[in-house]
């Protein structure tokens, strides 16, 4: 089955209150976005936004691509799935992440 890499930065991280949504996903390591992202408060959660020259620290997972639909539903209408560049140690790789939906 095809897999994707998913960068998480909030409640989906290991130890986070919604990490169970990633049950069965393989932890690849701590990761950081390429420059150009920051976090903003969105209600009781934080949201990734393309803004400024900052970076966001999070975790990288590999999961079956068939699980993305359920994660889309979980994240809800305030978030959209985006592709971004992340650093896993010294290795640069593409990953998906959930970011604040641009209006």
N, C-alpha and C positions, 0 to 999 in steps of 0.2 A: 504494500500500500504506500502511496506517495506521502512524503513528510514535508513539513515546513519548519522554519525556525521562527520562534516567537520571542520578542523582547518584552519583558514585563518589568514594571517599575513601581507598582503600588501594592494593592491588596492581593494580587495574584502571586507575589513573590513567596518563596519558602517562608513559612511562619506567618504569612499574612492570613487575614480572616477568610479570604476566598481562594486560597491556594488549591483547595480541593477541586476547583473547576479544571485544574490541569492534571487531575489524576491520570497516571499512566504516561505522562510526558517525561521525556528524558532531560534532566538538568545537564546543560553543557558548560555552565560556569558563569561567574560574574562578568558583566559586560557594561560598556559605556557607549552611548550614542556618539556618532561623529559630531563635531561642532555644528550648532545651529538649532538647538532644541532647549526647551526649559519646561518646568512644570508650573501649572496654575491650579488654584483651588477651584473645584467644581462641586459645590455642595459639600458633602462630607468626604469626597474623594479628590485625588489629584488627577490632572489630565496633562498629557504630553502635548506640547504645541511647538510648531516650527517658529522659533522666535530668538533673535539675537545670536550670539556666538557661543553660548553655553553648551554644556553637555549634561546628560542625565545618566545616572548610575542605576543599573538594574541587573536583571538576570536573563540568561538566554536558555530557552528550552527548545527541544525538538518534539513535535507531535504530529500525529496523522492529520493530513489536510482535511479529512472528512469531519474533524472536530471543530473546524472553524465556524461552521454555521451555528452550532450551539454557543460558541463563544461570542459571536456577533449578537445573538439574542441576549446573552448574559450582560454584555456591555451596554446594550440599549442604544437609543437614538442619539444620545449626546456624544457618542464615540464612533469613529470610523476606522477601519483597518487601513493602514498605510505601510508602504515599504520604506525602509531606511537602512542606512549603513551603521553597523555597530562594530566596536572593537572588543574582541574576546582575547584578552592578553595583548599580544602584538599582532594578532591576525585580524584583518578587516573582512567583514562578511555582510551580506545582505540578510535582513530579517524583516518580519512583519511586526507591527505594534499597533496598539489601539491609541488613537490620538483624539483630541477634542475635535468634533465635527466643525468644519469651517462653514460659516453661513454666508 
